[in-house]
Amino acid sequence: MEEQNILHVQMFGKFRMSYGAQPLTGGKARDTHFTSLMQLLLHHVPDGISRDRLEETLLGDRDIENRHQALQTIVYKAKKKLRSMGLPEQNYIILEKGVYRWTPFIAVREDAAVFDELCKKAADAREEEERLRLYLEACRIYKGEFLSDYAGVLWAGAEARKYHSRFCDCVQQAAFIIRKRQDWFRLEDLGRYAAKIDPFSDWEGLILEALIGSERYKEAQQLYADTADIYLKERGLYPASKITKLMDFLEERMNYPYNTLAQIQEFLREDAEEITGGYLCSYPVFRGAYQIFCRMMERGGQSGYLMLCTLVDGKGNPMEEGQRFKELSERLGLAIQSSVRHGDIVSQYGKGQFLVMLINITRENCELIEKRISQKFLTGRQRIGVQYHVDCIICEA
């Protein structure tokens, strides 16, 4: 069938319809009855959808005396709208034995249906090369969450979870085959696509694995640092432990080029022209520094305090979101870093929280640092403040 005679439907990401090269729009309001009706009908082309389910979805629990009549009115208006969009003259929506169906005379190509078919073919394929081709093709069909603008609609949310799970399976199946072949550049390409389409799902692990496999160690280290930073700033959490463990495991396998001690020291030094304030680092680095300091305490002569700084609102409750939250969190981080000593260590722990390791200091001086941070952070009549918790670092050995 010629492409111009096919109704193309995009369910992954933004909902779109086009007939041939002509895009079709469903009105300005994304929650119109027309749009919802088309989504349901075009996602259930093979079997149709029952009148009861359509009424339940489109009309909800509203008090309507004649629900069948109300649905018939919605369908009638939808037919008129489709005709005005330039589709061929047809009885677009057919009711048979209590089931509404899309007309068989206008073919539909829905991306979710194509995705399903590719997944089925891939699972049934006997040849590994064909299986890989199909899994990769299915991954490329998935352009984002199913009806991403309608996540609050029950049926769309359920389908979104189903398709996300299938997408993850496709990526993992394809990665298994590619990894076995040690085709690192192809694995990197897959990982970058998955991380872009499905962010904050730890697909950076595939990229990391590919970079290490192709001996691009500096890129791998930079990717891990960047990933940890983005996850922390955007979600207030760190990448999954599998990425951290992967990095630890692959660090052990890295074969660095031969260097003199002087060259190695140059690489180890901080990359900054003018180093001021405390040492700001990621949480994994902070955790390592904390463990090293605890070991140093075993030998005596060392003492330290751990400080937790938390953004709080005017009522003393921890802040977790809001229009100015990101800006305030960044400002607090700068205030802390510039208030502590050169040898103290600072790390953002989560949303609006910072950890500070204060080394060789008294409890009284910790209070002075608290005052210094507050003075630099608070401005004017600002109601947002900082809550401090301080505890002595105790060596368990």
N, C-alpha and C positions, 0 to 999 in steps of 0.2 A: 504493500500500500504506500502511495506517495506521501512524503513527509507533510505536504501542505494539507492533507486530509486527516491529519492526526491531531487530537487535542492533547497537548503536552501539559503535564501537571507536576509541579514541584512541591513536595511535602517536606523535604529535608531543609531546615533553615527557614527561610521566608516562604510563605505560601504564594505560588504564582501559577497562572494558567496562560497558555498561548495556543493559538490555532494557526498552524503553519508558522509564518514569521510574524504574525500579528499578536502582540500581547493583549490579554484580556484582564480587565480590572473588575473587582467585585465591589466597587463603591469605596467611599472615603473611610467609612467606619469599619474597622476590622472585625467588629463583633456583630455585623449584620446577620439577619436570618439567611440571606442569600449566600454569604460566604460560608457559614456553618453548614448549610444544606449541601453546597457543592463539595466541601471537604469530606463529608460523610459519604455522599453518593460516589464520588470519584475514588475513594479509598476502598469501596466495597463493590467495585464493578462486577466481578464474577458472580457473586451471590446476592447482591442487593442488600437492602437494609429494611428491617420491619417497620411498619407504620408506628407501632408502639414505641420503638426505640427512638425514632425520629421525633415523635411528640415529646418524649421524656427529655431528649437532649435540647431541642429547640424551644420548647415551651416551659420546661422546668416544672416547678410546683406552683406556677401562677394560677389563680382562680379564673379559669376560662370555662364557660358553660358548655360549649361545643368544641372540643379539642380537635376532632376530625375536620371540622369546617375550618378551624384556624390554620391547620396544617395545609389543607387544600388551597387556602388563600396564599400561603407562603410559596407553595409550589407553582401556582398560577403566575404570581409575580416574577418568580425565578425564570419561568419559561419566556416571559415577555422580555426580561432583561437579557437572556442569552440570545434571543433573536435580534435585539438591538445591538448586540456586540458584533454581529456579523457572522454568526454560525449559520450553517445551512438550515433551511426550513425543515424542522423535524418535530416530532413529539418527544422532546428531549428527556423527559422524566415520565416513566411508565409505572402505573400501579397494577400489580397482578397478585391476587390472593393475599392481600394485606402486606405485600412487599413492594417497596419502591426500588426501581432499577433505572440505570442510565441507558439511553437508547443504544442498541447494538449497531446502529447505522453511522455513528460517529465514533471511530476508534479512539481509545484513551491509552496514553503511555505515561504511567505514573512512576516516578523515580523509586518510590518505596516498593512497588511491585517488581520493578526491574531488579532492585537490590535483593529481594526475596528469591527471585529466580536464579540469580547469580550464586547466592549462598547455597542453594539446593544443588545446583550443578557442580559447584566446587566440592561439596561434601561427597557427591557421587562419583567424581572424576577418579579414574584409576591411575592415570599418568601424573606424576608429580609436577611436571612442567605446566600441564593444563590446569591442574589444581591451583598452582601458584598464580597463573594468569587470571583465573577467575576470582580468586580472593582479592588480588590487587585491584581488579576492575570494580569489584563490589565496594572496596574501600573508597575508591574515587567517586562512586555514585553518592556516597554519604557526604553531604555538604554541611552537616550540622544537625542539631537536635530536631527531631520530628515536630513540625509545626511549633517552632520555638516561641512564637508570639502567643501561643495558646496553651502554655504549660499548665495554666490553672483550670483548663477544661478537663474533666475526669477522663474521658475516653482518649483524648489527645495525650494526656500525661502518661496513661498506661502504655500507649503505643510508643511514646518517646522512650520510656524505660526499656521496652522490649527491643527496639531498634538499636539503642545504645549498646545493649548487651551483645547483640549480634555483630555490631561494628567492632567492638572490642575483640570478639572471638575471631573475626576476619583478620584483624591486625596481628593477633597472636599466632594464628595459623600461618599467615604469610611470613611473619618474622621467623618462625620455627624453620621453615624451608630455607629461607635466605641465610639464616645463621648457620645452618648445616653446610651450606655452600661457601661460607665465609665471603659472601658478596657484600662487603662492608659499606660500599657507597650506595648500594640499593637499600640496605637496611637503614642507613642514615636518611635517605630520601623518604622512606616509609615513616620513620620516626618523626621527621619534621612535619610531614603532612598530618599525621595523627595528632601531634601536639598543637598544630594550628586549628584543626577542625574541632578537636575535643580537648580544650585547655584544662589545666590543673587536674589531669588524670594520670600524671607520671609517665607519659610517653617519652619524656626526655631521656628515660633510661635506655631506650633503643638507640637514640642518637649518641648517648654516652658510650654505649657498648660498641657502636660502629666506629667512633673516633679512636677509641683505645685499640680496637682490632686493626685499624689502618695506621696505627702508631702515630696518631696526631695527638700527642699527650697534652701539649699546652692548650689546645682547643678544648680537650676534654675537661681539663681543670677549670678553664674559664667558663665552660658551659655549666658545670656543677655550681660554681659560685654565682653565676647569673640566675640560674634556676632557683637556687635557695633564696636569693634576694627577692625575686619576683613573687614566689609563693608566699614569702613572709609579708611583703608589702601589700599584696592584693588580697590574700586570704588569712593572714595572721597565723600561718602554719608552715611547716617544713615539708619538703618532698617526702614521699613514703620511704619507710625504712629500707625497702628493696633497692632504692636508688643509692641511699647512703651505704648500704652493704656492698652494692656493686662497685661503688667508687673505692671503698676500702679494699675490696678483693682485687680490683684491677690496679690499684696503686702498688700492690705487692708484686704485680707482674710487669710493671713498667721497667723497661731497660733504657735508662737515661744514657745519652752519649757521654763518652769519657770526658772528664773535665778536671782541671786542677782545683785545689781547695780554694784558691783565691777567686776563681770563676764561680764556684758553687756559692761562696759567701756573697758575691755580688748579686746572684740570683735570689738569695734568701732575704736580702735587705728589703725594707719597705720601699715601695715605689712611690715616693713623694718628695717633692722639692723642699717643702717646709713642713716638718712634722710638729703638730701642736695638739694639746689636749690629750685625753686618754686614748688608749688603743681600741679602735672600733673594729669589731670582727663579727662574723656569722656565728650562729649558735653552735654548730659543730666544732668550730675552732675554740669558742669560749669554753665548751665542755671539756675539750682536751687540755686547755690551759688550767682549768679548775682542778682536773685530776692530777696534772703535773705539780701544781702548787700544794695539793694535799700530800703528795709524796715528799716534797721538800720540807713540809712541816714535820715529817717523821724525824728529821735530823735536828730539829729544835731551832730556836732562834727566829722563827717566823710566826707571824700572826696575820689574820686577815678577817674581813667581814664581807658578807654577801648582801647586796642591797637590791631590792625590787622596787622599781618606780612605776606607778600605775596612774594613767589619766583617769580622773574622776569628774563627774558633773557637780553642779552646785549642791546636790543632796548627798554627795559622797559615794555615789554609785559608779562602778567602772564604766567608762565609755567604750562602746564597741562599734558604733557607726554614727553617721551624721554628715552633714554637708562639709563641715570644717574638720572632720576627724583626721583625715590624712595629713592636712597641713599642720594641725596641732601636734600630731604624733611626730612628724619630722622636726618640728620646732623643739619638742621636748628632747629628742635625741641629740640635737645640737647643743641645747642647754646643758645636758648631762656631760657630753664629751668635753665641753669647754670648762666645766666646773671641777672635774676630777684631775688628779695628777697625771703626769706624763706616763707613769708606769702602771696606772690602773687600767682595767679592761672593761669594755662596754659592749653589750650585744642586745639587739632587739629580740625579745622573747616571743611576743605575740602581738595581737592588736592592742596598741596603746600601752604596751608594757616593755620595760627595759631592765636588764640585769647588769649590775655593776659589781666587779670584784675589786675591793679596796684592800691593798696589800700593805702590811706593816703600818697599821693605823690604830688609834684608840677609838673607843665608842664615842667619846666627846667630839672628836674630829669628824666622825661620821655625821653628827648632827650639824656641824658647820657646813659640810658639803651639801646636806639637805637644804639648808637655808640658801646657799649659793645657787643651787639649781632652781629653787622657787623664785628667787629674785630675778634670774635671767629669763625664766619661762613666763612668769605672770606679768601682764601688761594692763594698765588702766583698771577698769572695773570687771575684768575678765572673771567669769564665774567658774570656768574650768580650772581645776587645780591638779595637784599631784599628791598621791598617797604613797607613803614610804613604809617599807618593811625591811628591817635590818636584822641579820642574825650572824653570829660568830661562825666562821668556818672551822669545823672540827674534823681533825684527822681521825679516821675510823681505825687505823692500824694500831 
